Amino acid sequence: MFYKLSVSNVKKSIQDYAIYFLTLTVAVCIFYVFNSIDAQKNVLTGSAVSESFLNNMDFAMSLLSVFVTIVVAGLVLYANNFLVGRRKREFGIYMTLGMSKLRISGILLLETLLVGSIALGAGLILGFVLSQGMALFSSYLLNIEIAQFQLVFSAKAVGKTVLCFGLVFVVVMFCNHIVISRYQLSQLLCAAKKNQSIQVKDPRLLVGFLVLSVLILASGYALVLAVGMNPLDPLFLAAIVIGAVGTFLFVYSLSGALLFFMSRNRKVYCKGLNIFVLRQLNNKIVRNFVSMSMISFLLFLAISISLSMFTYRSNLERMLDGNLNFDVSGTVSIYNQEDREKDLRALINQNQAGIVLDDKTQFALYKRRSVDTSMSELLADHLSARQKEKIQKSVYGASNIAGKTNVLTSSEYNQIRGLLGEDPIPLTDQEILVVSNYDDNGVLTEYIRDVGTVQLAGVTYRIKNDAPIVENIMTGSSVSYFYLIVPDSFTDFRDAPEEQRINFVCTGNDAERAEQKAALTKLLEYYETLSRNGQATVEPIAIYGVTNDQFQANIYGSAASLIFIGIYLGLIFLIASVAVLAIQQLSEASESIGRYRALQKMGVPDKLIQRSVLQQILFYFALPLGLAIVDSAFGIRVMGERFNQFHLSVFNGVSLIAMIIFAFIFSGYLYVTYKGYQNVIAKTHSIG
């Protein structure tokens, strides 16, 4: 009997359950997709990055999923409370007919199990379908090819999903029992008669608040642009607080100020149901301005984090150009003085591991030194104040872009060029070369063209190249670089030479190059193992470095990790935001039944009422989204400066896909909310 009643209730209230079901289904889908990364090991094979990346990401997603589960639990409880509140009168009738509160709780338990099971199944099926695309997405992020595509299924992810959402359902059932046990019969039967009155604050005061909020927000934006993304700087935290205060005040005052301005234009104000719509909106927003401000913040996080991470990935891809020319780069340590005069290849091939480098594995030695100047000082008159701030606030601050300039002698640089099969560039005693991939707005090229000289130790040197040479002298350093190539006669170095460095290039056909690279990789691992075990001096020489595959894997792996985490959190924040907006609107609809009943009795056409509903929902959803988009514009700019994303558009292909997904989810919730609101209004006929 109770099972049939539960099924009947779910069918009867299918539109009321729409938001609840949609939220559960999408949450389950996302949860499964991001926890099924471990299953991609069967597809993403043959790459140094794939296995370690997937293992690390699987662990990270497991930790992150604990937080996601808590967020989803709170969201489901919020939606569940709305459903229970909508059915107070129904529960009152059950109690009048003699049904105990325990049995009512049992009916709710069965309904929760029924809807939850269907949502869980639908979410897992949808998640399984989308996880196939996740494998392709992972291959793109890691810059590796899928040898043979196959279906990806993770039993482990299914287990995690069922366990976590099972716990959520248990919590919901327990809370339902507590809520039902506290209700009194009179409260339940009279619930439908409650109709909240509309209260309008002094509109002139709200206009003043709106102006003040705009000024506060503008000052917050200006401050965060000046300070940059530096959480340790008190001014950065002050900018966040100022922005929060401005957001709260803006949301609180906007609808009231709009009501004030519209009321002064009687022709527009009195047209259709504009009076009703504006007063409804003002009442809703004033009541919920705190939660709407928080929702705006969550949407800001969802947008800015996701798009910034995609832009970061695109930036790294661009910055890797010229950074992967050498198969191996590293440092050389020769422990005995007499060994330093010996042939280096022979010295390496003496290793006890029996690893041999043949003549096709070519190398060049060099020593990287520095001079007492920096790129910022060099370009002082050409860099704008904004560009100088960007350099210092970005991760360039930890590289030779912002620090003292690294230099190489001409002979060393030409040996490195020779490894790549490039012609040497001879320098006179008064010439230098500029090697760099930094050229914000073409400022470095402009400097070379307009000035064309550099002063080092009081001597003026002419820059021989017409534009920066975008080709790093090594693999495995920072992706951002700035070097000066000086004549061999130059001696005014800032400090003693660093330890000797070496670049390797494998030559021959593909098979020969692969064999040589494998030998180099084993050699690096061998020296690293000796060092780790405190046995480095067993060999006369040690080379510590990185292959270009390893360097590329680290770069792409770190970018992919950030993107996965950003998208995961972004989607959860998005769902939480729009679900709360939807539930608030449907709750307001239930509380406004008396007003809509009055409009219907006055003969207002249903079409006009439905249009007023659509206007309210669009404005209610658009307000926090609009604020979030404005905040994100500044947030992405600040994060871009931090990660060297100079003048890169967020509107690349993958970012556009992310925006389409976000827009689809947002508009989907908006549509479901509108249909649910219409359903509530339709019931006013039967209530009346």
Buried (B, 14 or more C-beta within 10 A) or exposed (E): EBEEBBEEBBEEBEBBBBBBBBBBBBBBBBBBBBBBBBBBBEBBEEBBBBEEBBEEBBEBBBEBBEEBBEBBBBBBBBBBBBBBBBBBBBBBBBBEEEBEBEBBBBBBBBBBEBBBEBBBEBBBBBBBEBBBEBBBBBBBBBBBEBEEEEEBBBEBBBEBBBEBBEEBBEBBBEBBBEBBEEBEEEEBBEBBEEEEEBEBBEBEEBBEBBEBBBEBBEBBBEBBBEBBBBEEEEEBEBBBEBBBBBBBBBBBBBBBBBBBEBBEEEEEBEEEBBBBBBBBBBBBBBBBBEBBBBBBBBBBBBBBBBBBBBBBBBBBBEBBEBBBBBBBBBBBBBEEEEEBEBEBBEBBBEBEEEBEBBEBBBBBEBBBBBBEBBBBEBBEEBBEEEBBBBBEBBBBEEBBBBBBBBBBBBEBBBBBBBBEEEEEBEBEEEBBBBBBBBBBBEBBBBBBEEEEEBEBEEEEBEBBBEBBBBBBBBBBBBBBBBBBBBBEEBEEBBEEEEEBBBBBBBBBEEEBBEBBBEBBBBBBEBBBEBBEEEEBEEBBBBBBBBBBBBBBBBBBBBBBBBBBBBBBBBBBBBBBBBBBBBBBBBBBBBBBBBBBBBBBEEEBEEEEBBBBBBBBBEBBBEBBBBBBBBBBEBBBBBBBBBBBBBEBEBEBEBBEEBBEBBEEBBEEBBEBBBEBBBBBBEBBEEEE
